[in-house]
Amino acid sequence: MKLYEISREAQAAGIADAEISGVTDNSHEFKSGDVFVCIKGENFDGHKLAREMLEKGAAAVVTETDLKLQNQITVPNSRKYYATLASAFYGNPTEKLKIVAATGTNGKSTVIALIKHIIEKQGHKCGSIGTVCYDTAGKIYEAKLTVPRQMELYRLFRETVDNGAKYCVVEASSQALSQDRFADEIFDCAVFTNLTQDHLDWHKTMEKYFLSKRSLFDMAKSAAVCIDDKYGKKLIKYIESKRKMPLMTYSAKDFADNYAVNIKSGSAGVSYWLSSMKEEKSFPVKLSLPGLYNVANSIAAVSACTLLGIKIDDAVEALCDFKGVKGRCEVIYDGEFTVICDYAHTPDALVKFLSEVQDFAPKKDGIRLRERVICVFGAPGERDVKKRPLMGAAADKYSDYIFVTSDNPRFEEPVTIIKDVCKGIKNTPYETFTEREDAITAAVKTAGKGDIIVLCGKGHESYQVIGDQHIPFDEREITLKAIETLKQGQ
């Protein structure tokens, strides 16, 4: 591919056209013939490498300031331009896709999985990019980031198009939005789920976190917004005053354009009636996902799909055979006791998940018949420290016994993280284990008849991040091994 094919700015700058091999902002991945993008990060400024990259054979360097170098393309925002170059390098694949993006603190993975399922039930191929995996409608890749870096992202879009898909659903994380990993996209629909405390190590304040999420809606043709928290209502005011685009509100708790009534929840799933203001009609929904939060997630998916032009009764019908999402309220074992894993890794997610698990138990005269909810969880290392005691408090309120352990400690000492979490535990008995496998094994040994063990935080992940290494770690295998060992010892 020629430089001029992806960059008119290079031609305007008088840079000679040349065959290029790729685009990168990573000096370790750089090859002679690449376009090197200088990005100013928190810890390092790529502009310091511009001259060196040219000496090593860069076709051009992209900068935000004039460094007085040959073959220099100067732009206002090099991150954004990186996405533009990546898109052009792969032939602007999103021009051939209808894209739905979901953003919010919790629920994104389930929402995009539900939307993908509904679209595919209408006979269309659909790709997906998110926390659980990257699916190009023909091949599935392990996801290391919710939204991959620019070149990988647009390569995935290209592969999705080449595999014959007309649709793609993506999780738009706040970091990806703030780092401009998307080019000048116009998403066919943007979905907002909720906003609760997370990622403040990156955004610093909830207002900046919200503004990052809000930026998605400046790139959308239509929007589906949950009104069940204050940030959803705040977003609606912004859309109505600034964007003037088709907007559908939804709720699992209140009146909205689409809302739920007569909700019934159990460990096998939920049922409810979806009431549509537009249709002036209600539709029966039966979903094999438990929890009030999954009522909201399923209404979000239906709302987004109707904004794409799918009939609401077809969308609702598709929900009935949805099989669930790996690591999202996933039952690993159901015998004398039950083991469930979930990705809940924020205070709000723990509250929602654990409170729903409490309600799974049958009751007699208002008294829970199951014995105990045993919670195994940890907080991630090198991430928002302030949420750790809040996570401890959530587990304290909704658990009967707690094992505090590790969850991707990275370069931080697990003991330090565990101590921070335990500051929020005031009333519930607990034990601590720096090794997560030991915590799971201890929980299995502790469980009695009717107990529910909940493994929170890892969800779909099959690894632990220790230092900068992804160490294989599958909670499903570890749990079943511990149960088998327990049975053999009886």
ZAMINU-53924 format. One record per residue (C-alpha): residue in one letter; x, y, z. Coordinates in Angstrom, 1 decimal. Layout:
BEGIN
- type, east, north, up
- A, X, Y, Z;
...
END
This chain:
BEGIN
- type, east, north, up
- M, 0.0, 0.0, 0.0;
- K, 1.2, 3.5, -0.8;
- L, 1.5, 6.3, 1.7;
- Y, -0.7, 8.6, -0.4;
- E, -3.5, 6.0, -0.3;
- I, -3.9, 6.4, 3.5;
- S, -2.7, 10.0, 4.0;
- R, -3.6, 13.1, 2.0;
- E, -1.8, 15.1, 4.7;
- A, 1.5, 13.4, 3.7;
- Q, 1.0, 14.5, 0.1;
- A, 0.1, 18.0, 1.3;
- A, 3.3, 18.1, 3.4;
- G, 5.4, 17.3, 0.4;
- I, 6.5, 13.9, 1.6;
- A, 7.5, 11.5, -1.2;
- D, 5.0, 8.7, -1.9;
- A, 6.3, 5.3, -0.8;
- E, 5.3, 1.8, -0.2;
- I, 4.4, 1.3, 3.5;
- S, 4.3, -1.8, 5.5;
- G, 2.1, -0.7, 8.4;
- V, 1.3, 2.0, 11.0;
- T, 2.4, 1.8, 14.6;
- D, 2.9, 3.9, 17.7;
- N, 5.1, 1.2, 19.4;
- S, 8.8, 1.4, 18.8;
- H, 9.2, -2.3, 19.7;
- E, 6.8, -3.3, 16.9;
- F, 8.2, -0.8, 14.4;
- K, 9.5, -2.1, 11.0;
- S, 11.3, -0.2, 8.3;
- G, 8.7, 1.2, 5.9;
- D, 6.1, 1.8, 8.7;
- V, 4.4, 5.1, 9.5;
- F, 5.4, 5.9, 13.1;
- V, 2.8, 7.8, 15.1;
- C, 4.2, 9.9, 18.0;
- I, 1.8, 9.7, 21.0;
- K, 2.2, 11.6, 24.2;
- G, 1.3, 9.2, 27.1;
- E, 1.3, 9.4, 30.8;
- N, 4.8, 8.0, 31.2;
- F, 6.5, 8.5, 27.9;
- D, 6.3, 10.9, 24.9;
- G, 6.7, 9.2, 21.6;
- H, 7.8, 12.4, 20.0;
- K, 11.2, 11.7, 21.6;
- L, 11.6, 8.8, 19.2;
- A, 10.6, 10.6, 16.0;
- R, 14.1, 11.3, 14.6;
- E, 15.3, 7.8, 15.6;
- M, 12.3, 6.2, 13.7;
- L, 13.1, 8.1, 10.6;
- E, 16.7, 7.0, 10.8;
- K, 15.5, 3.4, 11.0;
- G, 13.5, 3.8, 7.8;
- A, 10.1, 5.2, 8.8;
- A, 8.1, 6.3, 5.7;
- A, 6.8, 9.2, 7.8;
- V, 6.3, 10.2, 11.4;
- V, 3.1, 11.7, 12.7;
- T, 3.5, 14.5, 15.3;
- E, 1.4, 17.0, 17.2;
- T, 4.2, 19.6, 17.2;
- D, 6.6, 20.8, 14.4;
- L, 9.9, 19.0, 15.1;
- K, 11.5, 20.4, 12.0;
- L, 12.0, 16.9, 10.6;
- Q, 11.8, 15.6, 7.0;
- N, 8.8, 13.3, 6.3;
- Q, 6.8, 14.7, 9.2;
- I, 3.0, 14.9, 9.2;
- T, 1.8, 17.4, 11.8;
- V, -1.8, 17.0, 13.1;
- P, -3.8, 18.4, 16.1;
- N, -4.4, 14.9, 17.6;
- S, -2.0, 12.1, 16.8;
- R, -4.1, 9.5, 18.6;
- K, -7.2, 10.3, 16.5;
- Y, -5.1, 10.4, 13.3;
- Y, -3.6, 7.0, 14.2;
- A, -7.1, 5.6, 14.1;
- T, -7.8, 7.4, 10.8;
- L, -4.6, 5.9, 9.3;
- A, -5.5, 2.4, 10.6;
- S, -8.9, 2.6, 9.1;
- A, -7.5, 3.7, 5.7;
- F, -4.8, 1.0, 5.8;
- Y, -7.5, -1.6, 6.0;
- G, -9.7, 0.0, 3.4;
- N, -12.1, 1.9, 5.7;
- P, -14.0, -1.3, 6.5;
- T, -16.6, 0.3, 8.9;
- E, -18.2, 2.0, 5.8;
- K, -19.5, -1.5, 5.0;
- L, -20.8, -2.3, 8.5;
- K, -23.7, -1.3, 10.6;
- I, -22.1, -0.8, 14.0;
- V, -23.8, -0.8, 17.5;
- A, -21.6, 0.4, 20.4;
- A, -22.5, -0.1, 24.1;
- T, -20.8, 1.9, 26.9;
- G, -21.3, 2.0, 30.6;
- T, -19.6, 0.6, 33.7;
- N, -21.5, -2.7, 33.9;
- G, -23.5, -4.8, 31.4;
- K, -21.7, -4.0, 28.2;
- S, -20.6, -7.6, 27.4;
- T, -24.1, -9.0, 28.0;
- V, -25.8, -6.2, 26.0;
- I, -23.6, -6.7, 22.9;
- A, -24.0, -10.5, 23.1;
- L, -27.8, -10.1, 23.2;
- I, -27.8, -7.6, 20.3;
- K, -25.6, -10.0, 18.3;
- H, -27.9, -12.9, 19.0;
- I, -31.0, -10.9, 17.9;
- I, -29.3, -9.7, 14.7;
- E, -28.2, -13.3, 13.9;
- K, -31.7, -14.6, 14.5;
- Q, -32.9, -12.3, 11.7;
- G, -30.5, -14.1, 9.3;
- H, -27.6, -11.7, 9.3;
- K, -23.9, -12.3, 10.1;
- C, -22.6, -10.2, 12.9;
- G, -19.2, -9.7, 14.4;
- S, -18.4, -8.5, 17.9;
- I, -15.5, -6.8, 19.7;
- G, -15.5, -6.7, 23.5;
- T, -14.1, -8.0, 26.8;
- V, -15.1, -11.7, 26.4;
- C, -13.6, -12.2, 22.9;
- Y, -13.2, -10.7, 19.4;
- D, -15.5, -12.5, 16.9;
- T, -15.1, -11.7, 13.2;
- A, -18.1, -13.7, 12.2;
- G, -15.9, -16.6, 11.2;
- K, -13.0, -16.7, 13.7;
- I, -12.8, -16.0, 17.4;
- Y, -9.8, -14.4, 19.1;
- E, -8.9, -14.0, 22.8;
- A, -9.4, -10.5, 24.0;
- K, -6.6, -8.8, 26.0;
- L, -8.2, -5.4, 25.9;
- T, -11.9, -4.6, 25.7;
- V, -11.2, -2.5, 22.6;
- P, -7.9, -3.3, 20.9;
- R, -5.4, -0.7, 19.8;
- Q, -6.1, 1.0, 16.5;
- M, -4.4, -1.2, 14.0;
- E, -5.7, -4.4, 15.6;
- L, -9.2, -2.9, 15.8;
- Y, -9.4, -2.0, 12.2;
- R, -7.9, -5.3, 11.1;
- L, -10.7, -7.0, 13.0;
- F, -13.3, -4.8, 11.3;
- R, -11.7, -5.7, 7.9;
- E, -11.8, -9.4, 8.7;
- T, -15.5, -9.1, 9.8;
- V, -16.4, -7.5, 6.4;
- D, -14.4, -10.1, 4.5;
- N, -16.2, -12.8, 6.3;
- G, -19.5, -11.5, 4.9;
- A, -20.9, -9.7, 7.9;
- K, -23.0, -6.6, 7.6;
- Y, -23.2, -5.9, 11.3;
- C, -20.7, -5.6, 14.2;
- V, -21.3, -4.9, 17.9;
- V, -18.6, -3.4, 20.1;
- E, -18.0, -2.5, 23.7;
- A, -16.9, 1.1, 23.8;
- S, -14.8, 1.3, 26.9;
- S, -14.1, 4.7, 28.5;
- Q, -10.3, 4.3, 28.0;
- A, -10.8, 3.5, 24.3;
- L, -13.0, 6.5, 23.9;
- S, -10.6, 8.8, 25.8;
- Q, -7.7, 7.5, 23.7;
- D, -9.5, 8.0, 20.4;
- R, -9.1, 4.4, 19.3;
- F, -12.0, 4.8, 17.0;
- A, -11.6, 6.9, 13.8;
- D, -14.3, 9.4, 12.8;
- E, -17.0, 6.7, 13.1;
- I, -20.7, 7.3, 12.9;
- F, -22.2, 4.4, 14.9;
- D, -25.7, 3.3, 13.9;
- C, -26.7, 3.1, 17.5;
- A, -25.0, 3.8, 20.8;
- V, -26.2, 2.2, 24.1;
- F, -25.7, 3.6, 27.6;
- T, -26.1, 1.0, 30.4;
- N, -25.1, 2.8, 33.7;
- L, -22.2, 4.6, 35.4;
- T, -20.8, 3.7, 38.8;
- Q, -17.4, 4.1, 40.3;
- D, -14.6, 2.4, 38.3;
- H, -11.4, 3.5, 36.5;
- L, -10.8, 6.6, 38.6;
- D, -7.1, 5.7, 38.5;
- W, -7.4, 6.8, 34.8;
- H, -10.2, 9.4, 34.8;
- K, -9.6, 10.9, 38.3;
- T, -13.2, 12.1, 38.7;
- M, -16.6, 10.7, 38.0;
- E, -17.4, 13.8, 35.8;
- K, -14.4, 13.0, 33.5;
- Y, -15.4, 9.4, 33.5;
- F, -18.9, 10.4, 32.4;
- L, -17.7, 12.8, 29.7;
- S, -15.6, 10.0, 28.3;
- K, -18.7, 7.8, 28.0;
- R, -20.7, 10.7, 26.7;
- S, -18.4, 11.3, 23.8;
- L, -19.7, 8.1, 22.1;
- F, -23.0, 9.8, 21.6;
- D, -21.4, 12.5, 19.6;
- M, -20.6, 9.8, 17.1;
- A, -24.0, 8.1, 16.9;
- K, -27.0, 8.2, 14.6;
- S, -29.4, 7.0, 17.4;
- A, -29.2, 6.1, 21.1;
- A, -30.7, 3.8, 23.7;
- V, -30.2, 5.1, 27.2;
- C, -31.0, 3.5, 30.6;
- I, -32.7, 6.0, 33.0;
- D, -32.1, 3.9, 36.1;
- D, -29.2, 6.0, 37.3;
- K, -28.6, 9.7, 37.4;
- Y, -26.0, 9.6, 34.7;
- G, -28.4, 8.1, 32.3;
- K, -30.8, 11.0, 32.9;
- K, -27.9, 13.5, 32.6;
- L, -27.0, 11.9, 29.2;
- I, -30.6, 12.2, 28.0;
- K, -30.6, 16.0, 28.7;
- Y, -27.4, 16.3, 26.7;
- I, -28.7, 14.3, 23.8;
- E, -32.0, 16.2, 23.7;
- S, -30.3, 19.6, 23.9;
- K, -27.3, 19.0, 21.6;
- R, -27.8, 16.0, 19.3;
- K, -31.5, 15.8, 18.3;
- M, -31.2, 12.2, 17.1;
- P, -33.6, 9.3, 17.6;
- L, -33.6, 8.4, 21.2;
- M, -35.1, 5.5, 23.1;
- T, -35.1, 5.3, 26.9;
- Y, -35.3, 2.1, 28.8;
- S, -35.7, 0.9, 32.4;
- A, -36.1, -2.1, 34.6;
- K, -37.5, 0.0, 37.4;
- D, -39.5, 2.9, 36.0;
- F, -41.6, 4.2, 33.1;
- A, -39.6, 4.7, 29.9;
- D, -40.0, 4.2, 26.2;
- N, -39.4, 0.5, 26.9;
- Y, -39.8, -0.8, 30.5;
- A, -40.4, -4.0, 32.5;
- V, -43.4, -5.0, 34.5;
- N, -44.3, -8.1, 36.5;
- I, -40.6, -9.3, 36.9;
- K, -40.1, -12.8, 38.2;
- S, -36.5, -13.9, 38.9;
- G, -34.9, -17.1, 39.9;
- S, -31.6, -19.0, 39.5;
- A, -32.8, -20.3, 36.1;
- G, -33.5, -16.9, 34.7;
- V, -36.0, -14.1, 34.6;
- S, -39.4, -13.5, 33.0;
- Y, -41.2, -10.2, 32.6;
- W, -43.4, -8.2, 30.3;
- L, -41.7, -5.6, 28.1;
- S, -44.0, -2.6, 27.8;
- S, -43.4, -0.4, 24.7;
- M, -44.7, 3.1, 24.8;
- K, -44.3, 3.4, 21.0;
- E, -46.1, 0.1, 20.2;
- E, -48.7, 0.7, 23.0;
- K, -48.3, -3.0, 23.7;
- S, -46.5, -5.4, 26.1;
- F, -44.5, -8.4, 25.1;
- P, -43.8, -11.5, 27.3;
- V, -40.1, -12.2, 27.8;
- K, -38.5, -15.3, 29.1;
- L, -34.7, -15.0, 29.5;
- S, -32.3, -17.7, 30.7;
- L, -30.2, -15.1, 32.6;
- P, -31.0, -14.4, 36.2;
- G, -31.0, -11.0, 37.9;
- L, -32.8, -7.6, 37.6;
- Y, -29.7, -6.2, 35.9;
- N, -30.2, -8.7, 33.1;
- V, -33.8, -7.4, 32.7;
- A, -32.2, -4.0, 32.0;
- N, -29.6, -5.5, 29.7;
- S, -32.2, -7.4, 27.6;
- I, -34.4, -4.3, 27.2;
- A, -31.3, -2.4, 26.1;
- A, -30.7, -5.0, 23.4;
- V, -34.3, -4.9, 22.2;
- S, -34.2, -1.1, 22.2;
- A, -31.0, -0.9, 20.1;
- C, -32.3, -3.5, 17.7;
- T, -35.5, -1.6, 17.1;
- L, -33.5, 1.5, 16.4;
- L, -31.7, -0.6, 13.7;
- G, -35.1, -1.4, 12.2;
- I, -35.8, -4.8, 13.6;
- K, -39.4, -5.4, 14.7;
- I, -39.8, -5.4, 18.4;
- D, -41.7, -8.7, 18.5;
- D, -38.9, -10.4, 16.4;
- A, -36.3, -9.0, 18.9;
- V, -38.3, -10.2, 21.9;
- E, -38.8, -13.6, 20.4;
- A, -35.0, -14.0, 19.8;
- L, -34.3, -13.4, 23.5;
- C, -36.1, -16.6, 24.4;
- D, -33.3, -18.9, 23.2;
- F, -30.3, -16.9, 24.2;
- K, -27.9, -19.2, 26.0;
- G, -26.0, -16.7, 28.1;
- V, -22.5, -15.2, 28.2;
- K, -19.4, -16.9, 29.5;
- G, -18.5, -15.7, 32.9;
- R, -21.7, -13.7, 33.4;
- C, -23.7, -15.4, 36.2;
- E, -22.4, -18.7, 34.8;
- V, -23.2, -21.9, 36.8;
- I, -20.0, -24.0, 37.0;
- Y, -21.3, -26.7, 39.3;
- D, -24.7, -27.5, 40.7;
- G, -24.8, -30.4, 43.2;
- E, -24.9, -30.5, 47.0;
- F, -23.9, -26.9, 46.7;
- T, -23.8, -24.5, 43.7;
- V, -20.8, -22.6, 42.2;
- I, -21.4, -19.5, 40.1;
- C, -18.8, -17.3, 38.5;
- D, -19.3, -13.7, 37.4;
- Y, -17.2, -10.8, 36.1;
- A, -18.5, -8.5, 38.9;
- H, -15.4, -6.4, 39.7;
- T, -16.8, -3.1, 40.8;
- P, -18.7, -2.2, 44.0;
- D, -21.9, -1.6, 42.1;
- A, -21.6, -4.9, 40.2;
- L, -21.0, -6.8, 43.4;
- V, -24.0, -5.3, 45.0;
- K, -26.2, -6.1, 42.1;
- F, -24.9, -9.6, 41.6;
- L, -24.7, -10.7, 45.2;
- S, -28.1, -9.2, 46.1;
- E, -29.6, -11.2, 43.2;
- V, -27.9, -14.4, 44.4;
- Q, -29.4, -13.9, 47.8;
- D, -32.8, -13.9, 46.1;
- F, -32.2, -17.1, 44.2;
- A, -32.8, -19.1, 47.4;
- P, -36.4, -20.3, 48.0;
- K, -37.9, -18.8, 51.1;
- K, -40.4, -20.0, 53.7;
- D, -42.2, -17.4, 55.8;
- G, -39.7, -14.8, 54.5;
- I, -36.7, -16.9, 55.7;
- R, -34.1, -18.0, 53.2;
- L, -33.9, -21.8, 53.0;
- R, -30.4, -22.0, 51.5;
- E, -27.6, -22.1, 54.1;
- R, -25.1, -19.5, 53.0;
- V, -23.7, -17.3, 50.2;
- I, -19.9, -17.8, 50.2;
- C, -18.1, -15.0, 48.2;
- V, -14.6, -15.4, 46.7;
- F, -13.3, -12.2, 45.2;
- G, -10.4, -9.8, 45.0;
- A, -9.6, -6.3, 43.6;
- P, -7.3, -5.7, 40.7;
- G, -3.8, -4.4, 41.2;
- E, -2.7, -1.0, 39.9;
- R, -6.3, 0.1, 39.5;
- D, -8.7, 2.4, 41.3;
- V, -7.6, 2.0, 45.0;
- K, -10.6, 3.9, 46.4;
- K, -13.1, 1.2, 45.2;
- R, -11.4, -1.6, 47.1;
- P, -13.0, -1.0, 50.6;
- L, -16.3, -0.4, 48.8;
- M, -16.0, -3.8, 47.2;
- G, -15.3, -5.2, 50.6;
- A, -18.4, -3.5, 52.0;
- A, -20.6, -4.9, 49.2;
- A, -19.4, -8.4, 49.9;
- D, -19.9, -7.8, 53.7;
- K, -23.5, -6.8, 53.2;
- Y, -24.6, -9.6, 50.9;
- S, -22.5, -12.6, 51.8;
- D, -22.5, -15.0, 54.7;
- Y, -18.8, -15.9, 54.5;
- I, -16.0, -14.3, 52.5;
- F, -12.7, -15.3, 51.0;
- V, -10.6, -12.3, 49.9;
- T, -7.9, -13.1, 47.4;
- S, -6.1, -12.0, 44.3;
- D, -7.5, -10.7, 41.0;
- N, -4.9, -9.7, 38.4;
- P, -2.4, -8.1, 41.0;
- R, 0.0, -7.0, 38.2;
- F, 3.1, -5.5, 39.9;
- E, 1.3, -4.7, 43.1;
- E, 1.7, -6.8, 46.2;
- P, -1.5, -9.0, 46.7;
- V, -1.2, -8.6, 50.5;
- T, -1.6, -4.8, 50.1;
- I, -4.6, -5.1, 47.9;
- I, -6.3, -7.6, 50.2;
- K, -5.7, -5.3, 53.2;
- D, -7.4, -2.4, 51.3;
- V, -10.4, -4.6, 50.5;
- C, -10.7, -5.9, 54.1;
- K, -11.1, -2.3, 55.4;
- G, -14.7, -2.5, 54.1;
- I, -15.6, -5.8, 55.8;
- K, -17.1, -5.1, 59.2;
- N, -19.5, -7.9, 60.2;
- T, -19.0, -11.0, 58.0;
- P, -16.5, -13.7, 58.9;
- Y, -13.7, -13.8, 56.3;
- E, -10.4, -15.4, 55.4;
- T, -7.6, -14.2, 53.1;
- F, -5.5, -16.0, 50.6;
- T, -2.9, -14.4, 48.3;
- E, -3.2, -17.4, 45.9;
- R, -6.7, -17.4, 44.3;
- E, -6.6, -21.2, 43.7;
- D, -6.1, -21.7, 47.5;
- A, -9.1, -19.5, 48.1;
- I, -11.3, -21.4, 45.7;
- T, -10.2, -24.8, 47.2;
- A, -10.9, -23.5, 50.7;
- A, -14.4, -22.3, 49.7;
- V, -15.2, -25.7, 48.2;
- K, -14.1, -27.4, 51.4;
- T, -16.2, -25.0, 53.5;
- A, -19.4, -25.3, 51.4;
- G, -22.3, -27.3, 52.9;
- K, -25.5, -28.6, 51.4;
- G, -27.5, -25.8, 49.8;
- D, -24.7, -23.2, 49.9;
- I, -23.9, -21.0, 46.9;
- I, -20.2, -20.2, 46.2;
- V, -19.8, -17.1, 44.0;
- L, -16.5, -16.5, 42.3;
- C, -16.4, -12.8, 41.5;
- G, -14.1, -10.7, 39.3;
- K, -12.6, -13.1, 36.8;
- G, -15.7, -14.1, 34.8;
- H, -14.6, -15.1, 31.3;
- E, -10.9, -14.6, 31.9;
- S, -8.7, -17.7, 31.8;
- Y, -5.6, -16.1, 33.2;
- Q, -4.2, -14.1, 36.1;
- V, -2.1, -11.0, 35.3;
- I, 1.0, -11.2, 37.5;
- G, 3.6, -8.6, 36.8;
- D, 3.3, -8.2, 33.0;
- Q, 2.6, -11.9, 32.4;
- H, -0.7, -13.5, 31.7;
- I, -0.5, -16.7, 33.6;
- P, -3.0, -19.5, 32.6;
- F, -5.8, -19.7, 35.3;
- D, -9.2, -21.1, 34.6;
- E, -11.6, -21.0, 37.6;
- R, -13.8, -23.6, 36.1;
- E, -11.0, -26.2, 35.9;
- I, -9.8, -25.3, 39.4;
- T, -13.3, -25.5, 40.9;
- L, -14.1, -28.9, 39.4;
- K, -10.7, -30.3, 40.4;
- A, -11.3, -29.1, 44.0;
- I, -14.8, -30.7, 44.0;
- E, -13.5, -34.0, 42.6;
- T, -10.7, -34.0, 45.2;
- L, -13.3, -33.4, 47.9;
- K, -15.4, -36.2, 46.7;
- Q, -12.5, -38.6, 46.6;
- G, -11.6, -37.8, 50.2;
- Q, -15.1, -38.5, 51.5;
END
